[in-house]
Amino acid sequence: MPEPLMRPQSAPLRLIALRLDVPELAAVAHQPQVTEAFRVTVQYHDARHPDQVATLVRDRSGEGARLSVAYRRATGRPLTLDFRIDAARFEAFRATMKRLGFDKLEDFEDIPWFGADLWLVERAAGSFHHDVIIPPDAATGVHAEIVALTRLHLREAVRAINP
């Protein structure tokens, strides 16, 4: 399976999933029963909340999707919460991401690398993989639409917890 294109900017965000022992999204999407997968990795710049990785997987059953959110904790053992996302909510999210042109979207242009929370938003299907880095509080244009869409349809994926 081809490795996703690695940009140096995404490496610190990808380390969050590695530390939480969450498999690469490309590997998840390559599983035979999976038709499509999305991921949102959230890095809090000031550690006010634990970093988190949310993986949304739709399988061939067509009965919605599974969302698994892993949070990094001080104890070293991640906290993982699982949710079921109904088919209508998943489809609304997926269709709007497609309409917004997510698969060809570049990273947000003016990423503040210090003093800002960052999201790594990914989509994978089969051997396809694409990701975008977005500072959710500074995003504008289509990037802001993706932030709003995620907060609306996948609120569990970006819900912060207290450490």
N, C-alpha and C positions, 0 to 999 in steps of 0.2 A: 504494500500500500504506500503511495507517495506521501511523504511528510508534508505538512502544511508549510507554506512559505513563511520563513521566520524573519521578522524584522527586529532589529535590536530594541526598538521601543516596546515591543510586546513581551520581551523576555521576562522582565520583572513580574508582569501580570500572569504569565504562564507558570511562573514558579509557585504562585499561590495554589494552583491546582495540583502541582507536583507535591507540594508540602502536605496537602490534604489527601493525598493518595487517590486523586480522582483521575481516571484515565483520560488521555487526549481525546478531544471530541472527534477527530478523524477516525480513531479506533472504534469509538462508540458507534458512529454512523456506518462503519463498514460491517457491522454485525448483520447477519442474514435477515433477521426479523425486523430490523430498523429501517424505516423509510426516510426519516429526516430527523435531525437533531439541532437544537439551538443551545447556546451557552452564554451566560452573562457572568463574568468574573468582576467582582467589586473590590477595589482597593481603597481603603480609607486612609487618607494622607496623615491624619493625626491620631490614628489608633483609637478613636472614640468608640468604634464598633469593631468587632472582628472582621477581617477580610472574609469574603464568601465566594463560593462557586456554585452557580445554579445551572443544572443541566436538564433540558426539556427534550424528551425523546418520544417520537411518535412511531408506533410499530404498525405492522401490517393488519392488525385487528380492526383498525378504523374506529375504535371506541374511545377516542380522545388521546391523551398523552400523559406520560409520567414526568413529574418534576421532582428532582432531588436537589436539595440545597445543603451544601456542606459549609460549616463555619469553622474558622480556626479559633481554637481556645488556648488559653494559657497553659492548660494541663498537658497540651501536646496531642490529646485525642480529639479529633474533630467531632462536632455535633452535626448530625445529619437529620434533616427533616424531609419527609416524602409527601407529595401531594398528587392528586389526580386532577388533570385539567380536562374539562369536557371538550368534545369535538368542536363545538361551535366557537368556543373561546380560542382554541388552538388555531382553527381555520381563520378566524378574524385576525389573529396575530400574524400568521404565515402569509396570508393574502396581502395584508398591508405592508409587510416587509418587502414582499415582491414588488408591489406597486411603487414603493419608495426607491427601488433599485438597489437594495442592500448588497446584492451579490457583486456589484461593480463599484460600490462606494469606497472612497478612500478614507483614511483616518481623518478625524477633525483637524483642520489646518493649524490652528493656534493652540496646541495642547500646552497647558501650563504644567510643566513637569514637576513643580514643587508647589506645595500648598493647595492642592486640588485633589478631590477624589477622582478616580479613573474607573471606567468600565471597559472591559474587553468583551465585545459582543461578537459571537461567532455563529455561523450556520454551516452545517455539513450534511451531505447526502451522498451516499455511495463513496466515490473517490473525490468528490468535490468538497472543498473547504475554503471558507473566506472569513476574515475577521476584520473588525474596525475598532479603533480605540476612540473613546468619547469621554470627555470630562462632562458629566451630566449637568453640573450647575452652570457651566459656561457655554454649553452647546447652543448652536443657532441653526437655522435652516433645517435641512433634512435630518441632521444629527439630533436636533432638538425634538423632531417628530418621532424618531426612534426611541428616545428617552421617554417621551410621553406615552407612546404605544406600549412600551415595556411596563411602565408604571401602571397603565390601565389594565392590560390583559395578563401580565405576569407579575402582579404585585408581590406574590410570595417570593419570587426570584430576587427581588431587590429590597425586601424588608430587612431592615437592620435589627440586630438584637443587641442587648447590653452584654458586655463581657462578663 
